[in-house]
């Protein structure tokens, strides 16, 4: 199944983050430091990998052509996976938005990827991918409860709903989806189940502190069609009625 590759990468990144945190006491990374482990994981599975895959430049547009962070080709399974990567630094605003990356991936076609391969501009990808299944996902990494506020304030509703489904699946059996449990999940590490579903994946890294790393993958789903190309500033409805309050966050970070 094509989405299995995304689930494997999500699990692999959670493991890598755990290793780095235990080895070096890593507190804050950069998005760039996440690229190599993703590439290593994909190559280790025998896949072809192109980092910074160039998209065909649209006519009558200025600036450099857009890129997709990764295009991965599994020739045995006849699968192409297009991935965007985002990292939310603690106390900093997320550059761009998950919604914007979802729109970029949503509009990507296997024909565009095939055309770029045919030009010879991506020598890491050898051979035609015509007829391959195309899977798209956004992998997001953050620390503790840092992503929740961003999701509520800056992401469009389809992405918020998708994250909600991932969290629902992660909570222990019998635990109600409510604000207090959301806080316990992300701020106190109370969640128990790894998630791999049609919505994506959700994993946490193990750590000696409560400020663990989290990795989520947002798989393309039909509701991405509802995403608007121009995003207006908004205050979204809270994922669970309200977000964990800042006082709770500060206590957890102490």
ZIFENKA-V771445 format. One record per pair of residues at least 12 apart in sequence whose ideal C-beta (glycine too) atoms are under 8 Angstrom apart, sorted by the first residue. I is the first residue (numbers start at 1). J is the second residue. D is the distance in Angstrom with one decimal. If there is no record, write none. Layout:
I | J | D
I | J | D
This chain:
2 | 77 | 7.1
2 | 79 | 4.4
2 | 81 | 7.0
2 | 133 | 4.9
2 | 135 | 4.2
3 | 135 | 5.9
3 | 137 | 7.8
3 | 196 | 8.0
3 | 198 | 7.1
3 | 219 | 5.7
5 | 42 | 7.9
5 | 45 | 7.5
5 | 47 | 7.6
5 | 72 | 6.9
5 | 74 | 6.4
5 | 79 | 6.6
5 | 81 | 5.3
5 | 135 | 7.1
6 | 81 | 6.5
6 | 83 | 7.6
6 | 135 | 6.6
6 | 137 | 4.5
6 | 139 | 7.8
6 | 200 | 7.1
6 | 201 | 6.4
6 | 217 | 5.0
6 | 219 | 6.1
7 | 196 | 4.1
7 | 201 | 4.7
7 | 217 | 7.3
8 | 41 | 7.4
8 | 45 | 7.1
9 | 38 | 6.2
9 | 41 | 5.7
9 | 42 | 6.9
9 | 83 | 7.5
9 | 139 | 6.7
9 | 217 | 7.2
10 | 139 | 6.6
10 | 196 | 7.7
10 | 200 | 7.7
10 | 201 | 3.7
10 | 202 | 7.6
10 | 203 | 5.4
10 | 215 | 5.2
10 | 216 | 7.4
10 | 217 | 4.6
11 | 194 | 7.1
11 | 201 | 7.2
11 | 203 | 5.7
12 | 37 | 7.3
12 | 41 | 4.2
13 | 34 | 7.1
13 | 37 | 6.4
13 | 38 | 6.7
13 | 41 | 7.4
13 | 139 | 6.8
13 | 141 | 6.8
13 | 203 | 7.6
13 | 215 | 4.8
14 | 203 | 3.7
14 | 204 | 6.5
14 | 205 | 4.9
14 | 213 | 7.2
14 | 214 | 8.0
14 | 215 | 4.8
15 | 205 | 7.4
16 | 37 | 4.5
16 | 41 | 7.8
17 | 141 | 7.0
17 | 205 | 4.2
17 | 213 | 4.1
17 | 215 | 6.9
18 | 205 | 4.0
18 | 206 | 4.9
18 | 207 | 6.8
18 | 213 | 7.4
21 | 205 | 6.4
21 | 207 | 5.4
21 | 212 | 7.9
21 | 213 | 6.6
22 | 207 | 7.6
22 | 208 | 7.4
27 | 90 | 7.5
27 | 143 | 7.8
28 | 89 | 5.7
28 | 90 | 5.9
28 | 143 | 7.6
29 | 87 | 6.2
29 | 89 | 7.8
29 | 141 | 7.4
30 | 87 | 6.7
30 | 89 | 7.6
31 | 85 | 6.1
31 | 86 | 6.8
31 | 87 | 4.1
31 | 95 | 7.7
34 | 85 | 5.6
34 | 87 | 6.0
34 | 139 | 7.9
34 | 141 | 6.1
35 | 51 | 6.0
35 | 69 | 7.3
35 | 70 | 7.9
35 | 85 | 6.9
38 | 70 | 6.4
38 | 83 | 7.3
38 | 85 | 6.8
38 | 139 | 7.2
39 | 51 | 5.9
39 | 70 | 7.3
42 | 70 | 7.4
42 | 72 | 4.9
45 | 74 | 7.6
46 | 74 | 7.8
46 | 76 | 7.4
47 | 72 | 5.0
47 | 73 | 6.1
47 | 74 | 5.1
48 | 72 | 7.1
48 | 73 | 4.2
48 | 75 | 7.0
48 | 124 | 6.0
48 | 125 | 5.1
48 | 126 | 6.7
49 | 70 | 6.5
49 | 71 | 7.7
49 | 72 | 5.3
49 | 73 | 7.8
49 | 124 | 6.2
50 | 70 | 7.0
50 | 71 | 4.9
50 | 72 | 7.9
50 | 122 | 4.9
50 | 124 | 4.4
50 | 125 | 5.3
51 | 69 | 6.9
51 | 70 | 5.8
52 | 67 | 4.7
52 | 68 | 7.8
52 | 69 | 6.8
53 | 67 | 6.1
53 | 68 | 4.6
53 | 69 | 7.8
53 | 70 | 6.9
53 | 71 | 4.0
53 | 82 | 7.4
53 | 113 | 7.5
53 | 116 | 7.1
53 | 122 | 6.3
54 | 66 | 7.9
54 | 67 | 5.5
54 | 116 | 6.4
54 | 121 | 6.3
54 | 122 | 7.2
55 | 67 | 6.4
55 | 68 | 6.5
55 | 104 | 8.0
55 | 108 | 7.1
55 | 112 | 6.6
55 | 116 | 7.6
56 | 112 | 5.8
56 | 115 | 6.5
56 | 116 | 6.7
66 | 104 | 6.5
68 | 82 | 5.2
68 | 83 | 7.3
68 | 84 | 6.5
68 | 104 | 7.1
68 | 105 | 7.1
68 | 108 | 6.7
69 | 83 | 5.8
69 | 84 | 5.1
69 | 85 | 4.7
70 | 82 | 7.2
70 | 83 | 4.2
70 | 85 | 7.3
71 | 83 | 7.8
71 | 113 | 6.2
71 | 122 | 7.5
71 | 125 | 6.7
73 | 125 | 5.5
73 | 129 | 6.1
73 | 132 | 7.5
75 | 127 | 6.9
77 | 133 | 8.0
78 | 131 | 7.1
78 | 132 | 4.7
78 | 133 | 6.5
79 | 132 | 6.1
79 | 133 | 5.1
79 | 134 | 8.0
79 | 135 | 6.4
80 | 110 | 6.4
80 | 113 | 6.1
80 | 129 | 5.2
80 | 132 | 4.9
80 | 133 | 7.1
80 | 134 | 5.0
80 | 135 | 7.2
81 | 134 | 7.9
81 | 135 | 4.8
81 | 136 | 7.5
81 | 137 | 6.9
82 | 105 | 5.7
82 | 108 | 5.6
82 | 113 | 7.5
82 | 134 | 6.8
82 | 135 | 7.4
82 | 136 | 4.8
82 | 137 | 7.6
83 | 136 | 7.7
83 | 137 | 5.5
83 | 138 | 7.2
83 | 139 | 6.0
84 | 101 | 4.1
84 | 104 | 6.9
84 | 105 | 6.1
84 | 137 | 7.7
84 | 138 | 4.7
84 | 139 | 7.4
85 | 138 | 7.6
85 | 139 | 5.2
85 | 140 | 7.9
85 | 141 | 7.8
86 | 98 | 6.4
86 | 101 | 6.7
86 | 138 | 6.4
86 | 139 | 7.3
86 | 140 | 4.7
86 | 141 | 7.4
87 | 140 | 7.6
87 | 141 | 4.9
87 | 142 | 7.3
88 | 140 | 7.0
88 | 141 | 7.2
88 | 142 | 3.9
88 | 143 | 7.6
88 | 146 | 5.4
88 | 147 | 5.1
88 | 150 | 6.3
89 | 146 | 8.0
90 | 143 | 5.1
90 | 144 | 7.3
90 | 146 | 5.4
91 | 146 | 7.7
93 | 150 | 7.3
94 | 147 | 7.7
94 | 150 | 5.1
94 | 154 | 7.3
97 | 154 | 5.6
97 | 155 | 6.0
97 | 156 | 8.0
97 | 231 | 6.6
98 | 138 | 5.6
98 | 140 | 6.4
98 | 151 | 7.8
98 | 155 | 5.6
98 | 159 | 5.1
98 | 218 | 6.3
99 | 155 | 5.2
99 | 156 | 4.3
99 | 158 | 7.7
99 | 159 | 5.1
99 | 227 | 5.5
99 | 231 | 6.2
100 | 231 | 6.8
101 | 138 | 5.1
102 | 138 | 6.2
102 | 158 | 7.8
102 | 159 | 6.5
102 | 218 | 6.8
102 | 220 | 7.3
102 | 224 | 5.3
102 | 227 | 5.8
103 | 224 | 7.6
103 | 227 | 5.2
103 | 229 | 5.9
105 | 136 | 4.0
105 | 137 | 7.6
105 | 138 | 7.0
105 | 220 | 6.3
106 | 136 | 7.1
106 | 220 | 6.4
106 | 224 | 4.8
106 | 225 | 7.3
106 | 227 | 6.9
108 | 134 | 7.5
108 | 136 | 6.6
109 | 134 | 7.3
110 | 129 | 6.3
110 | 130 | 7.1
110 | 131 | 7.8
110 | 132 | 6.2
110 | 134 | 4.6
111 | 130 | 7.9
113 | 129 | 5.9
113 | 134 | 7.3
114 | 128 | 6.4
114 | 129 | 5.5
114 | 130 | 5.2
117 | 129 | 6.5
135 | 219 | 7.2
135 | 220 | 7.2
136 | 219 | 7.3
136 | 220 | 4.1
137 | 200 | 6.6
137 | 217 | 4.9
137 | 218 | 6.3
137 | 219 | 5.0
137 | 220 | 6.9
138 | 217 | 6.8
138 | 218 | 4.5
139 | 215 | 6.7
139 | 216 | 7.5
139 | 217 | 5.0
140 | 215 | 7.3
140 | 216 | 4.9
140 | 217 | 7.5
140 | 218 | 7.0
141 | 213 | 6.4
141 | 214 | 7.1
141 | 215 | 5.4
142 | 213 | 7.4
142 | 214 | 5.5
143 | 211 | 5.7
143 | 212 | 7.3
143 | 213 | 5.7
143 | 214 | 7.3
144 | 186 | 6.3
144 | 187 | 6.1
144 | 210 | 7.1
144 | 211 | 4.5
144 | 212 | 6.9
144 | 214 | 7.9
144 | 249 | 7.3
144 | 252 | 6.3
144 | 253 | 6.7
145 | 183 | 7.0
145 | 186 | 3.9
145 | 187 | 4.8
145 | 244 | 5.4
145 | 249 | 5.7
145 | 252 | 7.2
147 | 214 | 7.1
147 | 216 | 7.8
148 | 182 | 7.1
148 | 186 | 6.3
148 | 239 | 6.7
148 | 243 | 5.4
148 | 244 | 6.5
149 | 243 | 5.7
151 | 163 | 5.6
151 | 236 | 7.4
151 | 239 | 6.7
152 | 235 | 7.6
152 | 236 | 4.9
152 | 237 | 7.7
152 | 238 | 5.5
152 | 239 | 6.3
152 | 243 | 5.6
153 | 234 | 7.5
153 | 235 | 6.3
153 | 236 | 6.5
154 | 231 | 7.9
154 | 233 | 7.9
154 | 234 | 7.7
154 | 236 | 7.9
155 | 236 | 6.7
156 | 226 | 7.7
156 | 227 | 5.5
156 | 228 | 6.7
156 | 231 | 6.5
157 | 226 | 7.4
157 | 236 | 6.9
158 | 221 | 7.7
158 | 223 | 4.0
158 | 224 | 6.1
158 | 226 | 5.1
158 | 227 | 5.8
159 | 218 | 6.8
159 | 227 | 7.6
160 | 236 | 5.6
160 | 237 | 7.8
160 | 239 | 6.3
161 | 223 | 6.9
162 | 199 | 5.3
162 | 200 | 6.9
162 | 218 | 5.7
162 | 221 | 6.4
162 | 223 | 7.2
163 | 216 | 7.0
163 | 218 | 7.5
163 | 239 | 6.7
164 | 177 | 7.8
164 | 239 | 5.3
164 | 240 | 7.8
165 | 197 | 7.4
165 | 199 | 4.5
166 | 195 | 5.5
166 | 197 | 7.5
166 | 199 | 5.6
166 | 200 | 5.8
166 | 201 | 7.6
166 | 202 | 4.4
166 | 216 | 6.1
167 | 182 | 6.8
167 | 185 | 6.8
167 | 202 | 7.1
167 | 239 | 7.1
169 | 193 | 7.0
169 | 195 | 4.5
169 | 197 | 5.9
169 | 199 | 7.8
169 | 202 | 7.4
170 | 185 | 7.0
170 | 191 | 4.9
170 | 192 | 7.7
170 | 193 | 5.3
170 | 194 | 7.5
170 | 195 | 4.9
170 | 202 | 5.2
171 | 185 | 6.6
171 | 191 | 6.4
171 | 192 | 7.8
171 | 193 | 7.4
172 | 190 | 7.9
172 | 191 | 7.4
172 | 192 | 4.6
172 | 193 | 6.7
177 | 240 | 6.1
178 | 240 | 5.6
178 | 241 | 6.9
179 | 238 | 7.3
179 | 240 | 4.5
179 | 241 | 5.2
179 | 242 | 4.9
179 | 243 | 7.3
179 | 244 | 6.9
181 | 240 | 7.5
182 | 239 | 6.7
182 | 240 | 4.6
182 | 243 | 7.8
182 | 244 | 6.3
183 | 244 | 3.7
183 | 248 | 5.5
186 | 214 | 7.1
186 | 244 | 7.1
187 | 210 | 6.8
187 | 244 | 5.9
187 | 248 | 6.0
187 | 249 | 6.4
187 | 252 | 4.1
188 | 210 | 5.8
188 | 252 | 6.6
189 | 204 | 6.8
189 | 207 | 7.8
189 | 210 | 5.5
189 | 212 | 5.6
191 | 204 | 6.4
198 | 219 | 6.7
198 | 221 | 6.8
199 | 218 | 7.5
199 | 219 | 6.3
199 | 221 | 6.3
200 | 216 | 6.3
200 | 217 | 4.4
200 | 218 | 4.8
200 | 219 | 4.5
201 | 215 | 7.5
201 | 216 | 6.8
201 | 217 | 4.4
202 | 214 | 7.3
202 | 215 | 7.5
202 | 216 | 4.9
202 | 217 | 7.9
203 | 215 | 5.0
203 | 216 | 7.9
210 | 252 | 5.5
211 | 252 | 7.1
211 | 253 | 6.3
